[in-house]
Amino acid sequence: MGRLLNGKRIVVTGAAQGIGAALAEGFAGMGAKVVLSDVADPEPAAQRVRDQGGEALGVKADVTELADCERMVAAAEKAFGGLDGLVNNAALFATLPIAMQDEIEPELWDRVMAVNVKGPWLCSRAAVPAMVRAGGGSIVMIATNRIFHGFPGMLHYDASKGAVLAMTRSLIRELGSKNIRVNTVAPGLTMSEGVLAREGIAERAPEIAASRSLARNQVPEDLVGPCAFFLSDQAGFVTGQSLGVDGGGVIH
Ligand SMILES: NC(=O)c1ccc[n+]([C@@H]2O[C@H](COP(=O)([O-])OP(=O)(O)OC[C@H]3O[C@@H](n4cnc5c(N)ncnc54)[C@H](O)[C@@H]3O)[C@@H](O)[C@H]2O)c1
């Protein structure tokens, strides 16, 4: 059997660092050709993939701008001859200060919705015509396990990721006839660069790890296999599903 993602052409948004960069690197190791997209410069992360022998392109794009999303998809088609997969990973998360619902600035609420909800919609919208040209495709939405349990301090973020799950379920009713699948992956707290830079995380990490069935810190690489499965032909009849990846912390 060949590698799981052999020849798949996949765009990962928010791939300059953290989970997105780890996904792109992992997919390339499974034979995919990857576009690393980010509003920050994704080129260093793309170069790391190429240094390991992978095929990778960095594209600077803001997911809140439809024109940027269309340019990102066009770059993937131009570089690799088509598009088979999209991971909607870009989001405002690690940089969001913890704030109770009555402390969140309405402007920040709107910005979180723009990046975390409108962004995945615009990227999916831009990707669909290219996936149709490729004969079908797979979209993976990155949510969070927080939406299945309820936690204080990030109502804007939790609302945005709940919307992502709802979009997954409604999108499949529109995209199934185009042979496009959509699934959600819901990570637990993951030690990405952004999270590690948060104040107090080192002190909280042991308690979070102990709350899991698999009692250790979650790392970005833990998301690679589950996302790759949804992007692969092995998940050819799997759509509209959500998979928690958090070491058994929250069960839904
Ligand atoms: N790390 C965690 O604990 C955790 C847990 C559950 C879910 N998630 C989700 O996983 C994903 C990645 O998390 P992470 O920890 O690697 O986050 P991160 O903050 O380190 O990375 C997010 C990336 O998105 C990019 N980005 C932000 N706004 C953008 C925009 N407008 N257009 C394009 N790119 C933009 C950032 O530049 C950054 O590179 C996010 O969707 C996050 O919500 C993370």
PDBQT file of the ligand as one rigid body, heavy atoms in Angstrom, charges set to zero:
ROOT
HETATM    1  N1  LIG A 301      -3.507  24.959  20.578  1.00  0.00    +0.000 N 
HETATM    2  C1  LIG A 301      -4.620  24.568  21.187  1.00  0.00    +0.000 C 
HETATM    3  O1  LIG A 301      -4.665  24.345  22.405  1.00  0.00    +0.000 OA
HETATM    4  C2  LIG A 301      -5.874  24.363  20.405  1.00  0.00    +0.000 A 
HETATM    5  C3  LIG A 301      -6.914  23.614  20.972  1.00  0.00    +0.000 A 
HETATM    6  C4  LIG A 301      -8.083  23.417  20.243  1.00  0.00    +0.000 A 
HETATM    7  C5  LIG A 301      -8.183  23.955  18.987  1.00  0.00    +0.000 A 
HETATM    8  N2  LIG A 301      -7.150  24.706  18.466  1.00  0.00    +0.000 N 
HETATM    9  C6  LIG A 301      -7.309  25.251  17.132  1.00  0.00    +0.000 C 
HETATM   10  O2  LIG A 301      -6.240  24.778  16.326  1.00  0.00    +0.000 OA
HETATM   11  C7  LIG A 301      -5.894  25.767  15.372  1.00  0.00    +0.000 C 
HETATM   12  C8  LIG A 301      -4.423  26.119  15.465  1.00  0.00    +0.000 C 
HETATM   13  O3  LIG A 301      -4.105  26.420  16.792  1.00  0.00    +0.000 OA
HETATM   14  P1  LIG A 301      -2.635  26.909  17.215  1.00  0.00    +0.000 P 
HETATM   15  O4  LIG A 301      -2.504  26.702  18.664  1.00  0.00    +0.000 OA
HETATM   16  O5  LIG A 301      -1.620  26.337  16.287  1.00  0.00    +0.000 OA
HETATM   17  O6  LIG A 301      -2.846  28.478  16.961  1.00  0.00    +0.000 OA
HETATM   18  P2  LIG A 301      -1.837  29.615  16.652  1.00  0.00    +0.000 P 
HETATM   19  O7  LIG A 301      -2.434  30.855  17.175  1.00  0.00    +0.000 OA
HETATM   20  O8  LIG A 301      -0.458  29.251  17.112  1.00  0.00    +0.000 OA
HETATM   21  O9  LIG A 301      -1.838  29.612  15.060  1.00  0.00    +0.000 OA
HETATM   22  C9  LIG A 301      -2.912  30.089  14.339  1.00  0.00    +0.000 C 
HETATM   23  C10 LIG A 301      -2.369  30.596  13.014  1.00  0.00    +0.000 C 
HETATM   24  O10 LIG A 301      -3.438  31.251  12.348  1.00  0.00    +0.000 OA
HETATM   25  C11 LIG A 301      -2.912  32.404  11.731  1.00  0.00    +0.000 C 
HETATM   26  N3  LIG A 301      -3.942  33.405  11.490  1.00  0.00    +0.000 N 
HETATM   27  C12 LIG A 301      -4.534  34.221  12.388  1.00  0.00    +0.000 A 
HETATM   28  N4  LIG A 301      -5.392  35.057  11.766  1.00  0.00    +0.000 NA
HETATM   29  C13 LIG A 301      -5.341  34.747  10.444  1.00  0.00    +0.000 A 
HETATM   30  C14 LIG A 301      -5.987  35.250   9.286  1.00  0.00    +0.000 A 
HETATM   31  N5  LIG A 301      -6.858  36.273   9.367  1.00  0.00    +0.000 N 
HETATM   32  N6  LIG A 301      -5.701  34.700   8.094  1.00  0.00    +0.000 NA
HETATM   33  C15 LIG A 301      -4.801  33.673   7.997  1.00  0.00    +0.000 A 
HETATM   34  N7  LIG A 301      -4.160  33.159   9.049  1.00  0.00    +0.000 NA
HETATM   35  C16 LIG A 301      -4.420  33.698  10.261  1.00  0.00    +0.000 A 
HETATM   36  C17 LIG A 301      -1.853  32.910  12.702  1.00  0.00    +0.000 C 
HETATM   37  O11 LIG A 301      -0.932  33.776  12.056  1.00  0.00    +0.000 OA
HETATM   38  C18 LIG A 301      -1.233  31.617  13.197  1.00  0.00    +0.000 C 
HETATM   39  O12 LIG A 301      -0.122  31.238  12.423  1.00  0.00    +0.000 OA
HETATM   40  C19 LIG A 301      -6.834  26.939  15.624  1.00  0.00    +0.000 C 
HETATM   41  O13 LIG A 301      -7.974  26.791  14.808  1.00  0.00    +0.000 OA
HETATM   42  C20 LIG A 301      -7.208  26.758  17.067  1.00  0.00    +0.000 C 
HETATM   43  O14 LIG A 301      -8.425  27.376  17.376  1.00  0.00    +0.000 OA
HETATM   44  C21 LIG A 301      -5.998  24.911  19.136  1.00  0.00    +0.000 A 
ENDROOT
TORSDOF 0
